[in-house]
């Protein structure tokens, strides 16, 4: 599969050839457009690097087919397809983790700036493929508007006597329980483009949405025991949400984190991938061709049962379990978000396996899943850890161009001697780890022997 375009996106804009192919016109960008492209490139340098292994799977190939004609971050398109695929596959395919059988449900939390993040564009591109794969599923099983735990549970409720309109919640002025989904269908993908509003509702006294979501992630019983009690023993809920970094930092509460709701999510930092003022999206032929294949794979994958690991994947999983299952010294929100990285990795890998219609997770499936989870970990750190300070330091280094900045430049020129060396090193290491900058050594200018000068250059 050709994913070269996806690998280039983090730090490069479309070439003239690409832009011409998309728009049908020669690239006649004026100063304002060139400045806009430079801003896109700057925003992308703030993002963590994406492991190439992420794209080495069927969903990576699908993303590569439509990303060149979209301004959306490829990770956004990819994660949207991943969430939808897990829901569409249904309740039968599962993966075992200890004593728990996990449903193939992954909950991406797309974190990007308003407008500049092009979060909606990612969903629009993915939804076209999902609709082509299964128009009925797209029309009936994708919903928005979470308000309360009871509201979610009632969709899956089973009434003792569905003909008795006197029962609570079955009044004639209300829809029947489960009426939003086809009869017997427990698959629901919830898309919430304004997750900040849902978060605000979750924090109201008496709102049970957080607790219900925790149960939904397990893929089972959403039954309620309050005055409008409902028996809802089966559910298969996927959740795709959008939020800005500022909203997320401001609205997430200590109680939310302590309750464990958010460690079920897969936070992914995104930014606009390229500047395409004349793009009309992927062609209908491309969508139709790949939609048919996507739909076939989902239908066949839904017939699988427990998905296991191949012998070689088992050995790799032991290594990944150590990587994702130990304490890395993170605290606060970052620590909480990393609590379920291991089961999320297995779920993602199992979705890849099911789409490939195999009962065993391969090393390729695991590498793709682990790459996405690593990106999620880096995204959380990017959102919560000194984000503004990092962005300002990156801008200062970027302004120097290929000449770069020395440690003395940064210490004295940028911080005026008012920041501790250890704190500066932490910020620089983070930028190096994410690939935003590179670290080089420059020989002494006077040619004399001695320690070379450390130079930091924007990637």
URRA-V403877 format. One record per helix or strand. SS is the DSSP state (H for helix, E for strand). FROM is the first residue (numbers start at 1). LEN is the number of residues. Records with the same first field share a line. If there is no record, write none. Layout:
BEGIN
SS = FROM-LEN ; FROM-LEN
END
This chain:
BEGIN
H = 4-6 ; 16-8 ; 31-15 ; 52-4 ; 58-10 ; 74-16 ; 119-15 ; 135-6 ; 149-7 ; 195-8 ; 209-10 ; 245-7 ; 254-6 ; 262-3 ; 284-18 ; 311-15 ; 332-6 ; 341-15 ; 363-22 ; 387-13 ; 401-3 ; 407-8 ; 421-13
E = 94-4 ; 100-4 ; 107-5 ; 142-2 ; 158-1 ; 187-6 ; 224-1 ; 230-2 ; 236-8 ; 265-5 ; 306-4 ; 360-2 ; 405-2 ; 437-6 ; 453-6
END
